[in-house]
């Protein structure tokens, strides 16, 4: 089967389908007992991401269990800062902690050169997953957005308000742009290698878009995302590969998201007023059920899901997904139920 004939790729090509293709952000993860069994064997999460066979096993778990329409690479967005030598470690109950965060403008100048081959373990995982998937299941490769990678690199860890980062970009605007340029170039090389290794689609995660006000969001994030997508669209290796953009709760108009050049916008769960008229026939849409609804009873899940499906049923190029990743407190049976009712609708 030609991969472009699969429901997921047809939707990304803005075709109207009777049943929307379905996959979930964080579909492989802590809510699955199979995943937890594998995770127990590794002290540091990133060590697990550096084992291509393990990443392959984990990526296939939700495909085998729920028969979804797309698989996504199992990895982490912080592989790039780690390759830049910032020393990323995952601490239990704390998340990522950087051994050498960006503390001053000089740290930006001193950042080493990014060598995409340092992330060879990711491309091996891509190839392993692609070779292990049924031929009708496309594989999504991904990276963090330049802004999200920069925010983590400056803050040095996850944070509620990222105050260190926001103060840094205000005081050091030139160096911030230098850092964002370096990360944009690195994301391009990284995603290009993923496509060469077998990825059929790319997703860019702008997980910290919500930290920035309207003006700063365009200046520090979306301008760089647009530049990254533009580079992907002219490169012979990646030019025909669809790009999905997920921005978390961004303070911007629908038009600004559409203008990034992404083929598909993945809607955060609060983005219920996205201008579908402006985006129709221009971009595909993905999302955006609130993951918390999966904590409710089956009647509520069905009601909210059908409400969402009826909203998008005439939209050319709609993919069913959550408006954020599956959280660890979700029962896998609810994910199975949700998948079944989307197909039944």
C-alpha positions in Angstrom: 0.0 0.0 0.0 1.3 3.5 -0.9 1.6 5.4 2.4 -0.1 8.5 0.7 -3.3 6.4 0.4 -3.6 5.9 4.2 -6.4 7.8 6.0 -3.8 9.8 8.0 -1.9 11.1 4.9 -5.2 11.7 3.0 -6.4 13.9 5.9 -3.1 15.7 5.9 -3.7 16.2 2.2 -7.0 18.0 3.1 -9.3 15.2 1.9 -12.7 14.8 3.6 -13.1 11.3 5.1 -16.2 9.7 6.5 -14.2 8.4 9.5 -11.3 10.6 10.7 -7.9 9.0 11.3 -7.0 8.8 14.9 -3.8 8.8 17.0 -2.9 10.4 20.3 -0.2 12.7 21.6 1.8 10.7 24.2 0.0 7.5 23.0 3.0 5.6 24.3 3.6 6.4 27.9 3.0 6.1 31.6 -0.7 5.3 31.5 0.2 1.9 29.9 1.3 -1.0 32.2 3.5 -2.3 29.3 5.3 1.0 29.2 5.8 1.1 33.0 7.4 -2.4 32.9 10.0 -1.2 30.4 10.6 2.1 32.2 11.5 0.3 35.5 14.7 -0.9 33.9 16.1 2.6 33.4 17.2 5.1 36.0 17.3 8.1 33.6 14.5 8.5 31.0 17.0 9.8 28.4 19.0 6.6 28.7 15.9 4.7 27.7 15.5 7.1 24.6 19.1 6.2 23.6 18.1 2.5 23.1 16.6 2.2 19.6 15.2 -1.3 20.2 13.5 -0.2 23.4 12.1 2.9 21.6 10.7 0.6 18.9 9.1 -1.7 21.5 7.4 1.3 23.2 6.3 3.0 20.0 4.5 -0.2 18.9 2.7 -0.8 22.3 -0.3 1.6 21.5 -0.4 0.5 17.8 -0.8 -3.1 18.9 -3.3 -2.3 21.6 -5.6 0.2 20.0 -4.9 -0.3 16.2 -4.4 3.5 15.7 -3.9 5.2 12.3 -0.4 6.6 12.9 2.6 5.8 15.0 5.0 8.4 16.5 8.6 8.1 17.2 9.3 7.4 20.9 11.9 9.9 22.0 12.1 13.3 23.7 12.2 16.9 22.5 15.4 17.6 24.6 17.7 15.4 22.6 18.9 18.5 20.7 20.0 20.5 23.8 21.6 17.3 25.1 23.6 17.0 21.8 24.7 20.6 22.3 26.4 19.5 25.5 23.9 21.0 28.0 23.8 17.7 30.0 20.1 16.8 30.2 19.1 14.4 33.0 15.6 13.4 34.0 15.1 13.4 37.7 12.2 11.4 39.2 9.2 13.6 40.1 11.1 16.7 38.8 11.4 16.1 35.1 14.4 17.4 33.0 17.3 19.0 34.8 20.2 20.6 32.8 23.8 20.2 34.1 24.9 23.3 32.1 22.0 25.6 31.4 22.3 28.9 29.5 23.0 31.4 32.3 24.6 34.3 30.5 25.1 35.7 27.0 28.6 34.2 26.9 27.0 30.7 27.3 25.2 31.2 24.0 28.4 32.3 22.2 30.2 29.2 23.7 27.6 26.7 22.5 29.3 24.1 20.4 28.5 23.2 16.9 25.5 20.9 16.4 26.4 17.6 14.8 23.2 15.7 13.7 25.1 12.4 13.8 25.4 12.7 17.6 21.7 11.8 17.6 22.2 8.6 15.6 20.3 6.6 18.2 17.1 8.6 17.3 17.4 7.8 13.6 18.1 4.1 14.4 14.8 4.1 16.4 13.0 5.7 13.5 14.2 3.0 11.1 13.4 0.2 13.6 9.9 1.5 14.2 9.2 2.1 10.5 10.5 -1.5 9.6 8.3 -3.0 12.4 5.1 -1.2 11.6 2.4 -2.6 9.3 2.9 -1.0 5.9 -0.4 1.0 6.2 0.7 2.8 9.3 2.6 6.1 8.8 5.3 7.1 11.2 5.5 10.6 12.7 9.0 12.1 13.5 9.2 15.2 15.6 11.3 17.9 17.3 10.6 20.6 19.8 10.2 24.1 18.5 13.3 26.4 18.6 11.6 28.5 21.3 10.6 25.5 23.5 14.1 24.1 23.3 15.6 27.6 24.2 13.1 28.0 27.1 14.2 24.7 28.7 17.9 25.4 28.0 17.8 28.8 29.7 15.5 27.8 32.6 17.6 24.6 33.1 14.5 22.6 34.2 10.7 22.6 33.9 9.0 25.5 35.7 5.6 26.9 36.4 6.4 30.4 35.1 9.9 30.2 33.5 10.8 33.5 35.1 14.5 33.0 34.6 13.9 32.5 30.8 11.6 35.5 30.5 14.0 37.8 32.3 16.9 36.5 30.1 15.2 37.1 26.8 14.3 40.7 27.9 17.8 41.5 29.0 19.6 39.6 26.2 17.5 39.9 23.0 20.4 39.7 20.6 21.8 36.5 22.2 18.3 35.0 22.4 17.9 35.4 18.7 21.4 33.8 18.2 20.3 30.9 20.3 17.0 30.5 18.5 18.8 30.6 15.1 21.2 27.8 16.3 18.2 25.7 17.4 16.3 26.3 14.2 19.3 25.1 12.1 19.7 22.1 14.4 15.9 21.2 14.2 16.2 21.3 10.4 19.1 18.9 10.3 17.6 16.7 12.9 14.2 16.4 11.2 15.9 15.9 7.8 17.7 12.9 9.2 14.5 11.5 10.6 12.9 11.7 7.2 15.9 10.0 5.6 15.5 7.2 8.2 11.9 6.6 7.5 9.6 9.3 9.0 6.5 10.0 6.8 5.3 13.1 8.7 6.9 15.7 11.0 5.4 17.3 14.1 6.8 20.3 15.8 6.0 20.7 19.5 5.9 24.3 20.7 5.1 23.2 24.2 5.9 26.5 25.9 4.1 28.8 23.4 1.8 29.9 26.3 4.7 31.6 28.1 4.8 34.5 25.5 2.5 37.4 24.9 1.2 38.0 21.4 4.2 40.2 20.1 6.9 38.0 21.7 5.2 34.8 20.5 5.6 35.9 16.9 9.1 37.3 17.4 10.7 34.5 19.5 8.7 31.5 18.4 6.5 31.6 15.3 9.0 33.5 13.1 11.5 30.7 13.8 8.9 28.0 13.3 8.0 29.5 9.9 11.7 29.7 9.0 12.1 26.0 9.9 9.1 24.9 7.9 10.2 27.0 5.0 13.6 25.2 5.0 11.9 21.8 5.2 9.6 22.8 2.3 12.5 23.6 -0.1 14.8 20.8 0.8 14.7 17.9 -1.7 14.6 15.3 1.1 11.8 16.9 3.1 9.8 19.0 0.7 6.9 16.6 0.3 6.7 15.6 4.0 3.6 17.1 5.7 4.4 19.2 8.8 2.0 19.4 11.8 2.4 22.2 14.3 1.3 21.8 17.9 1.4 25.1 19.9 0.2 24.9 23.5 -2.5 27.5 24.2 -0.9 30.3 22.1 -1.9 33.9 22.5 -2.5 34.6 18.8 -5.1 34.6 16.0 -5.8 31.6 13.8 -4.3 33.5 10.9 -0.9 33.7 12.5 -0.9 29.9 13.0 -2.0 29.3 9.4 0.8 31.6 8.2 3.6 29.5 9.8 3.3 27.3 6.6 2.4 24.1 8.6 0.3 21.6 6.7 -1.8 20.9 9.8 -2.4 22.7 13.0 -2.8 20.5 16.1 -5.3 22.4 18.3 -4.7 22.7 22.1 -7.8 21.7 24.1 -8.8 25.3 24.9 -8.6 26.4 21.2 -12.3 26.0 20.4 -12.7 29.2 18.5 -10.1 28.4 15.8 -11.2 30.0 12.5 -12.2 27.0 10.5 -13.5 29.2 7.7 -10.1 30.8 7.2 -8.2 27.5 7.4 -10.6 25.4 5.2 -8.8 23.9 2.2 -5.6 25.6 3.3 -4.6 23.4 6.2 -5.6 20.1 8.0 -6.7 20.3 11.6 -6.0 17.9 14.4 -7.4 17.6 17.9 -8.7 18.7 20.4 -10.5 16.7 23.0 -9.5 17.7 26.6 -7.5 14.7 27.9 -9.2 15.1 31.3 -12.5 14.0 29.7 -11.0 10.5 29.7 -11.3 10.6 33.5 -15.1 10.8 33.2 -17.6 8.1 32.7 -18.3 6.6 29.3 -21.5 8.6 28.7 -19.6 11.9 29.2 -16.7 10.7 27.0 -19.2 9.7 24.2 -21.1 13.0 24.5 -18.0 15.2 24.4 -16.4 13.2 21.6 -19.5 13.2 19.4 -19.9 16.9 20.0 -16.3 17.4 18.7 -16.8 15.0 15.7 -20.0 16.8 14.6 -18.1 20.1 14.7 -15.5 18.9 12.3 -17.4 16.3 10.2 -17.5 18.5 7.1 -14.0 19.8 7.4 -11.7 18.6 4.6 -8.6 17.2 6.4 -9.6 16.4 10.1 -7.6 14.1 12.3 -9.0 13.1 15.7 -6.6 13.6 18.6 -6.5 15.0 22.1 -5.7 18.7 22.8 -2.6 17.6 24.7 -0.9 14.3 25.6 -2.5 11.4 27.5 -1.8 11.9 31.2 -0.5 9.0 33.4 -3.8 8.9 35.4 -5.8 7.7 32.3 -7.1 4.1 32.2 -6.1 2.4 29.0 -9.6 0.9 28.7 -10.9 4.5 28.3 -8.5 5.1 25.4 -9.7 1.9 23.8 -13.3 3.0 24.3 -12.6 6.5 22.8 -10.9 4.9 19.8 -13.9 2.6 19.2 -16.5 5.4 19.4 -14.6 7.6 17.0 -14.7 4.8 14.5 -18.4 4.1 15.2 -19.5 7.7 14.8 
